[in-house]
Amino acid sequence: MRARPFLLLADYDGTLVPIRSAPALARLDPATRRLLRRLSQRRGVRLGLISGRSLPELRGMVRVPGALYVGNHGLELQGPGVRFLHPQARRAAPVLVRIAAMLRRVLRPIPGAWVESKRLSLSIHWRAIRRADRARFQREVRGAVSPWVASHRVRVTTGKRVVEIRPPVAWDKGAIVEWLMKRYRCPQGGVIYFGDDRTDEDAFRAVNRAGGISVFVGAPRAATAARWRVRGPRQVRNVLHRLEVRSA
């Protein structure tokens, strides 16, 4: 690494930690946390964690002082000397409360379905749903959310066994990566991004346009805009360790 500004960015679930049946179970390995702390202290390195989790939850799971924490797919950010909250996301929060209550009611009869409210967005999880109930789950979610989508009050995206309900704003992980590169005057090629999900594809494309290194974490068969691949969180840690050695 170098003394000039350098962004080292990573998703959390599926990237730094394996995907778990419940988000609370996806705990960061102590060795990985120590490695992230050391990297965050390197001169010229700006470490950032970019997640679909809420900002407070992400900070509580990672606990690396001095890092940039980006929650809700880029809608909120906090770090040393910087805060960001997308104004349209704040305005959409009351609508999301109403949608969450509706979804909890219609999904209650489906075992394994649950609604996670993250203040600025909703995650509707179906990882634990039986195969026989999946079509009903999708039908109930579409029926509940479609009127809000049609009136441009929210938008819907999907991830790994999750449906995301977000504010109707053209803002995603790619947009926040570009915001960070501009904020820290990142040079051409001075950014690395690790991610594993569909929601990371926007970030990969932003990093590619900047001449950086985009790394997909997961099975080789998955289609991705990323230009590099590793198999899982263990391999991500190995790459981060090599980066640490090179920066020593």
Number of C-alpha atoms within 10 A of each C-alpha: 16 12 10 12 18 23 23 19 22 22 26 25 23 19 25 27 20 16 16 13 12 10 13 9 12 17 17 16 12 10 10 20 17 13 16 22 18 13 22 20 14 16 14 14 21 21 23 25 23 29 23 25 26 23 24 13 14 20 19 10 17 21 15 20 13 15 23 23 26 30 26 25 25 25 27 21 22 18 15 10 7 9 12 13 15 15 11 14 22 14 12 19 17 12 15 24 16 10 19 21 12 14 19 15 10 14 19 12 10 16 13 14 21 20 20 15 18 19 17 28 28 26 24 22 21 23 17 14 16 13 10 8 14 16 9 13 22 12 10 15 16 13 13 16 19 14 12 17 17 10 10 12 16 22 19 18 12 14 15 14 12 17 18 19 22 26 25 17 16 7 17 19 26 20 17 22 25 16 13 17 21 11 10 12 14 18 16 13 15 21 25 19 25 29 31 29 19 15 21 28 21 19 28 27 20 22 27 19 12 17 15 20 18 26 24 27 26 18 12 11 6 10 10 20 18 23 14 12 19 20 14 19 23 16 16 23 19 13 13 17 17 11 13 16 11 10 14 8
